[in-house]
Amino acid sequence: MSARSIALIAVLGVLVLLVQQSFFIIDPTKQALVTQFGAIVGKPRTEPGIYLKIPLVQDVVRMEKRLLHIEAEEFELIAGDQKRLVVDAFARYRIVDPLKYYQATGNNEAVFRGQLSNLINGNIRRELGTVPLLAVLSERRGQLMKETTELVHKAALRDYGVEVVDVRIKRADLPQANSEAVFNRMKTQRQQEARQLRAEGDEENQRIRANADRERTVLLSEARRKAEVARGEGDATAIKVYADAFGRDPQFFAFYRSMEAYRQALAGAGTTMVLSPDSEFFRYFGSINGKPDEKK
């Protein structure tokens, strides 16, 4: 290959490189600035498409066009009622003025995020520092966040060309020491309530038991009274029946009582009795009518 051919190929390569360096593409998710020796040239390119630039002289600085998310640094503040609160917030934003954003941050995302985090925390501290803790934990919190978003948006748009869409509190808690104190206080209150309920339960238990014992005693006494009355009436009826029955035949009654006396006296094992044969106790042994035998 001759030197002329090599030179021609080199020239063609340089031309292709220059042509490639003369065009740049912006996709729908990006926007760009063209810089020349560090200075901004022309207007920001915010629409997708193919654009021209001077090769080897001008550079392209691309920036996000989409909605972005930032987690602010966790910090502690004092609410309007002098109660400490640990706040963890986040925000969503987008770059709407690439030129101002580049001038303020040099397209350094880490620098901008630190400045935006300070801006968010400062405005949250300003808003929540004027209201009591209860307002932060109630429905009023939404209005406070709306006002905070407005303040952050105005400052970010003015200083950085950034639109802040939303600022929200992800977490708002008491500091660890305060949380433990509140927990211990709540625990003590619950224990007091538990002791009170147990005492009331024991009192009610004693009252119910006392009433039950009293009713039991009354019922047993009434039952015993009725039983004694019924038993007395039964004994009276039995005595009357016996009296009526034995009154009809006194001799049979005497015989029956004597038989009962014999059964009780002689039924026991090993019973020993010393009586005279002509004793009144044995009068029915010789005669069924209890009289001596006249034949003798």
Buried (B, 14 or more C-beta within 10 A) or exposed (E): EEEEEEEEEEEEEEEEEEEEBBEBEBEEEBBBBBBEEEEBBEEBBBEEEEBEBEEEEBBBBBBEBEEBEBEBEEBEBEBBEEBEBBBBBBBBBEBBBBEBBBBBBEBEEEEBBBBBBEBBBBBBBEBBEEBBBEBBEEEEBEEBBEBBBEBBBEBBBEBBBBBBEBBBBEEBEBEEEBEEEEEEEEEEEEEEEEEEEEEEEEEEEEEEEEEEEEEEEEEEEEEEEEEEEEEEEEEEEEEEEEEEEBEEEEEEBBBBEBEEEBEEEEEEEEEEEEEEEEEEBBBBEBEEEBEEEEEE
